[in-house]
Amino acid sequence: MAEHVVTGCPVRLVHRQPFSATMHRKGFTCMKKVFLLLWIGLLAVVGSAQGDHVPAYHHGPLEPGDAAPILPRNQLWGESFQYPYQVRAYQLAARIPSVIYQLPCYCYCERIGHTSLHSCFEGTHGAHCALCMKELFYAYEQTKLKKTPAEIRAGIIKGEWKMIDLEAAAKRD
C-alpha cells in the first residue's frame, strides 16, 4: 500500500488509500478556505482602488450627438420600472441631460463603458442602481437650487448624494 500525503494545509493528512473520501473532503475544505481568503483580498484591493479616484465625467455641456438620449417615457415599463422612484428618476434625467452629462457616477459603471451619469439613464442601468438614482435626484435638487454642474459635481465627489431617500425624493417635484 502506498501512502499519500496532503500538504499545504495546516493539518497534514496521511492516508493509506489513494483518493480516500476523508482526504478529498479535508483537502477540499482547505482549498475553499484559501480561495475564500484570496477572494476577500481581491475584493479589498478592488474596493480600495475604486475609492481613490473620481469616476468618468465630461468637462463640458452636452452637445447634439454627444450621447444617446435618455430612455424615453414610453419605454419606462416592465421589470426595470416597478417602483415610482425608478420612473421618476428617468423623467428628471430627461429634464437635466446636460447637467448629468457632466457628473461622475460612483457605481463605477465606467468599467462597462459609461462615460458619465448620463450614460446610466440611456438604458435601464439607472433603474437597477440605487447609487445612480440617488446621484440623479441629488443633481436635480441642486439644479433647482441654481447650482452649476461643477458645484453639483463637487457635492457628488464629497458624497452628499448618499443621504438621498429614493422614495421621498420621487415624491418631490
N, C-alpha and C positions, 0 to 999 in steps of 0.2 A: 504494500500500500504506500502510495506517495503522499507526503504531507503537503498541504497548500497553506501558505502564509499570506495573509492580507495585511498590508501595512498602509500607512498614510492616514490612519485614523488614530485617535488617542488610545484605542484599545487594539491590542494585537490579537488577531484571531488565528488559531491553528485548527485545522480540520483534517480528518483522515480521508474524507470522501471528496472528490472534486465536485465543485458546484453544489455543495450542500445547501439546503434551504436556509440554514442558520447563517452561513457565510454570506449568502446572497442578500438576505434580509438586513443584516447588520451593516454590510458594505453599502447597500442602497441607502440606508438611513444616514450614514456618514456623508455620502455623496450629496444627499438632499440638504444637509446642514451646510456643506461647503458651498453649494450653489445658492442657497438662501443668503449666506453671508456675502457672496460675490454680487448678487442681485441688489442687496441693500447698499453695498458700496457703490455700485453703478448708479443707483437712484440718488444717492447723496452727491456724487460728482455731477450728475446731470442737473440736479436741483440747484446746486451752488453755482454752476456755470450759467444757468438761466437767470439767476437773480442778480448778476453783476453787470448786465447791460440793458440798455433801453431797446426794446424791440423795434422793428422796422416801421417807418412812417415817412410821409412825404413832407418836404420843407416848404412847399408852396401850395396854392389852392388848386382844386380840381379843374382841369381844362377839358373841353369837349374831346371825347375819345381817349382820355387818360385811363379810364376804368370802366368796367361793366356797370350797368345801372343796378341800383338797389332792387332786390326782388320785389316785383310789383304786387299790389294789393290782391289781385285776382289769383295769385299763387300762394297766398298765406292761409293754407288749409292743410288738413291731413295730420299725421302723427307729429310732425315738426311744430305744429301750431295748436297744441291742446290747451294752452293757458293764455289768458288775456295779455299777460306781460310779454309773451313771445310775439304776438301780433302787434302790440303797441310799440315794441322796440323797432320793428321794421317800418311802421308808419312814421315814427320820429326820425329814423335814419334817412328816410326819403326827404325829410324836411331840411336836414343839415348835411347833405353829402360832402360838400367841400370842407366842412369842419372835420368830420370823421376821417376824411382822406389824409388829414394832417396829424392824425393821432396814432400812437403805438397801441398795440393790443397785447396785454400782459398774459394772455393764454399761450403766448409764444407760437402762434399759428404761422409765423414766418417760416417755420420748419416745413409747412405744407404749401408754401408758395405765396402766402398772403403778404401784402406789402404795406398794409395799414389796417386800422379798424374798419375802414370802408369795405375791404375785401371780405370781411366776415359776414356782411349783410348782402353780398351779391348772390349768395346761395343760401342754403339752410344752416350753415355752420353756426351763425349767430343765434339761432333759435335753440340750439343744443348746448350752448355755452353760457353759463351764468356770468362768467367774467366779462365776456363780450357785451352782454346785455347791461351789466352794471356800468361799464365804461360808457356805453351809449347813453343811458339815462343820465349819468353824470354830465356828459358832454352837452346834452340837450338842456339840462337845468342851467349849466354855466353859460351856454349860448343865450338863453333867455335873460341872464343877468348882464348881458353885453360883454362877456369876456371874449378875448381873441383866441384863435386856435392855439397860439403859443402859450397863453396863460392857462388854457384848459389842459394842454399837454403837460405843463409843469405840475398841475394838480394831479394828473393821472400818474405821472412819474413818482410823486410823493405818496401815492396810494389812497388819495381822497375818495376815489370811486368805490373802495371796499365797503364803505358804510351804507351804500345804497341798498334799500329793501325793494326787491323787484315788484312785489305785489303792490306796495304803497306807491312806488314810482309810476306804475302803469295807470293808476287812478288819477294822477295829476295831469294837468294839461301841459 
